[in-house]
Amino acid sequence: MSQTHIDPIIPSDQDTVIAASARNAIAAGENLSMHDLPPVVKLLLMDALKETEAGKALTLVSVEAEITTQQAANILNVSRPFLVGMIEKGILPARMVGNQRRLPLKDVLAYKADNRAKRRAVLDEMAALDQELGLL
């Protein structure tokens, strides 16, 4: 699952004001330039254009969205059974909808970011040890 931005891009208060103005202008049929868009929208638009150029399907999902265990497993690049185990151990929160689990997307993304930061710290530590021991 190749995505340019998996981490949420949270708009600032200024971004929300600019977005409202741009949306109103588009609704009124006015032409806009990239300068009329909030910076977060520019990032998302550039990613959307890149993925479209590569022939990939796109979707825009709100951070408040809930996702299935399979979708969460895909984002974390783990198997669905492994992810279910993470839920059962309390590592990730989920709620039951009928007989299926739903996870808050923001929690899955936060776990992924935290896990990535921990892995990076361990790799940096290993590289420092390698240099210290003269293995590089």
C-alpha positions in Angstrom: 0.0 0.0 0.0 2.0 2.9 -1.2 0.9 6.3 0.1 2.7 9.5 0.1 1.0 10.9 3.2 -0.4 8.4 5.6 0.0 10.7 8.6 -2.8 13.1 9.1 -2.2 16.7 8.0 -4.0 18.8 10.5 -5.0 22.3 9.3 -4.2 25.4 11.4 -6.9 28.0 12.2 -5.6 30.1 9.4 -5.8 27.1 7.0 -9.5 26.7 7.9 -10.3 30.3 7.1 -8.4 30.2 3.8 -10.2 26.9 3.0 -13.6 28.4 3.6 -12.8 31.3 1.4 -11.5 29.0 -1.4 -14.5 26.7 -1.2 -16.9 29.7 -1.4 -14.9 31.1 -4.4 -15.1 27.7 -6.2 -18.8 27.4 -5.4 -19.3 30.8 -7.0 -17.5 29.7 -10.1 -14.4 31.9 -9.5 -11.0 30.8 -10.8 -8.4 30.1 -8.1 -4.6 29.8 -8.2 -2.4 27.7 -5.9 -1.8 30.8 -3.9 -5.5 30.9 -2.9 -5.3 27.5 -1.3 -4.2 26.6 2.3 -0.7 25.0 2.5 -2.2 21.7 3.8 -4.5 21.5 0.7 -1.5 22.2 -1.6 0.3 19.2 -0.1 -2.7 16.9 -0.5 -3.4 18.2 -4.0 0.2 17.5 -5.0 0.0 14.0 -3.6 -3.3 13.4 -5.3 -1.8 14.5 -8.7 1.2 12.3 -8.2 -0.9 9.2 -7.4 -3.3 10.0 -10.3 -0.3 10.3 -12.6 0.8 6.8 -11.5 -2.7 5.5 -12.3 -3.6 4.8 -8.7 -7.0 5.1 -7.1 -7.5 7.8 -4.5 -9.7 8.4 -1.6 -9.9 11.2 1.0 -10.6 10.0 4.5 -11.3 12.2 7.6 -9.1 11.5 10.6 -12.3 10.9 12.6 -13.1 8.0 10.4 -13.2 4.4 11.6 -11.7 1.6 9.6 -11.9 -2.2 9.5 -9.3 -4.5 11.0 -8.2 -5.4 7.4 -7.7 -1.7 6.5 -5.8 -1.2 9.8 -3.7 -4.2 9.1 -2.9 -2.9 5.6 -1.9 0.5 7.0 0.4 -1.1 9.6 1.7 -3.7 7.1 0.7 -6.6 9.4 -1.7 -9.5 9.1 -5.3 -9.1 10.2 -4.9 -11.9 12.8 -1.8 -10.1 14.2 -3.8 -6.9 14.4 -6.7 -8.6 16.2 -4.2 -9.8 18.7 -3.0 -6.2 19.2 -6.6 -5.2 19.9 -7.1 -8.0 22.3 -3.9 -7.1 24.2 -5.1 -3.5 24.4 -2.4 -2.1 22.2 -5.0 -0.6 19.8 -8.5 0.5 20.7 -11.5 -0.8 18.8 -15.2 -1.0 19.2 -17.6 -3.7 18.1 -20.2 -2.9 15.3 -22.3 -6.0 15.2 -19.8 -8.8 15.1 -17.0 -6.7 13.5 -14.4 -4.5 15.0 -13.8 -0.9 14.0 -10.7 1.1 14.9 -10.3 4.9 14.9 -8.1 5.8 12.0 -6.3 8.5 14.1 -5.3 5.8 16.7 -3.9 3.5 14.0 -1.9 6.4 12.5 -0.7 7.5 15.9 0.5 3.9 16.6 2.3 3.7 13.3 4.0 7.1 13.9 5.1 6.1 17.4 6.3 2.7 16.2 8.3 4.3 13.3 9.9 6.8 15.8 10.9 3.9 18.1 12.4 1.9 15.2 14.4 5.0 14.0 15.8 5.6 17.5 17.0 2.0 17.8 18.6 2.2 14.3 20.3 5.4 15.3 21.6 3.8 18.4 22.9 0.7 16.5 24.6 3.0 14.0 26.3 4.9 16.8 27.5 1.6 18.3 28.8 0.5 15.0 30.8 3.7 14.6 32.1 3.5 18.2 33.3 -0.1 17.6 34.8 0.9 14.2 32.5 -1.5 12.3 31.6 1.1 9.7 
